Amino acid sequence: MKKLALTGSSLLFILFLAACGNSDNTAETPQEAFENNCAMCHGQDLSGGNGGPPLDNLGSKYTKEELVDIMENGKGGMPAGQAEGEEAEKIAEWLQEQQ
């Protein structure tokens, strides 16, 4: 019985550690963050596709703050929460440089 309890406790501990894995995305480059969060709908080359409009000339259209707001809160057909906080800021800065 002790062996079963110990095995169960060990399994729970392993599951706990797996759930608390490193989800820190700050090590991603801005381009990697874009590829992981945006490229599926907006295309790797920012040309659009899969329902997302092109993003290749956003720097002249939106401020960094506006881009962050769009990623966090959604706009039009884009759902909210695509990127948030520091990650959204990183992507917004990168997008503005892609003119």
C-alpha positions in Angstrom: 0.0 0.0 0.0 2.9 2.4 0.8 4.4 1.7 -2.6 1.1 2.6 -4.3 0.8 5.8 -2.3 4.4 6.8 -3.1 3.9 6.1 -6.8 0.7 8.2 -6.8 2.5 11.0 -5.1 5.4 10.8 -7.5 3.1 10.9 -10.4 1.3 14.0 -9.1 4.6 15.7 -8.5 5.7 15.0 -12.1 2.4 16.3 -13.5 2.7 19.4 -11.3 6.2 20.1 -12.7 5.0 19.6 -16.2 2.2 22.1 -15.7 4.6 24.6 -14.3 6.9 24.4 -17.3 8.7 27.4 -18.7 6.0 29.4 -20.6 8.2 32.5 -20.7 8.1 33.8 -24.2 10.5 36.7 -23.6 13.3 34.7 -25.1 11.6 34.7 -28.5 12.7 37.2 -31.1 10.0 39.5 -32.4 9.9 37.6 -35.6 9.5 34.3 -33.8 6.7 35.8 -31.7 5.0 37.0 -35.0 5.4 33.5 -36.5 4.0 31.8 -33.5 1.0 34.2 -33.0 0.2 35.9 -36.3 1.7 34.3 -39.4 -0.9 31.5 -39.7 -3.6 34.1 -40.6 -1.4 37.0 -41.9 1.3 35.0 -43.8 5.0 34.5 -43.1 5.7 37.3 -45.5 3.0 39.6 -44.1 1.1 39.4 -47.4 -2.1 38.1 -45.8 -4.0 34.8 -46.3 -6.2 32.4 -44.3 -8.6 35.2 -43.6 -6.1 37.7 -42.3 -5.3 41.0 -44.1 -1.8 41.9 -45.2 0.3 43.5 -42.5 3.2 44.7 -44.7 2.6 48.5 -44.3 1.2 48.9 -40.7 3.8 51.3 -39.5 2.2 54.1 -41.5 -1.3 53.1 -40.5 -1.2 52.4 -36.8 0.9 53.4 -33.8 2.6 50.8 -31.6 -0.1 51.4 -28.9 -2.8 50.8 -31.5 -1.3 47.6 -32.7 -0.9 46.3 -29.1 -4.5 47.2 -28.5 -5.6 45.2 -31.6 -3.6 42.2 -30.6 -4.9 42.2 -27.0 -8.5 43.2 -27.6 -9.2 42.2 -31.2 -10.6 44.2 -34.1 -13.0 43.3 -36.9 -12.6 39.5 -37.5 -9.5 39.2 -35.4 -10.2 37.7 -32.0 -8.8 39.2 -28.8 -5.8 37.7 -27.0 -3.6 36.8 -30.0 -0.7 38.3 -28.1 -0.5 40.2 -24.9 1.7 42.5 -22.8 5.4 42.4 -23.6 4.9 39.9 -26.4 2.4 42.2 -28.1 4.7 45.2 -27.8 7.6 43.2 -29.2 5.5 42.1 -32.2 4.1 45.7 -32.7 7.6 47.2 -32.8 8.7 44.5 -35.3 5.7 45.1 -37.5 6.4 48.8 -37.6 9.9 48.1 -38.9 8.7 45.9 -41.7 7.7 48.8 -44.0 
